Amino acid sequence: MSDDTEPKEVKPPESWVQKYWRPSMGWSYMAICLFDFMLAPVFFGILSAVTKIPHTVWKSLTLAEGGLFHLAMGAVLGISAFGRTQEKTAKIAKED
């Protein structure tokens, strides 16, 4: 006999914030690192060459205060990735 007659659980729809916060955190962290370590130093060098101002080295904004920003973002992204892995393995185990 088939179990097709049993009603399936209906989950309420997730909000877009709940669904996409992990990828948005990753993309925003990548954009911050791209700006702070690649774009700003190059732009700062070009700006000082064009304006004939003596060149000074770009000081990273996120490495100020000992790089606490990177530690915090690493913790947020690492813990959320671990949590997502646990959610996926629980879902697979539930299906079996």
Secondary structure as UniProt FT lines:
FT   TURN            4..5
FT   HELIX           16..34
FT   HELIX           35..39
FT   HELIX           40..50
FT   TURN            51..52
FT   HELIX           64..67
FT   HELIX           68..95
//
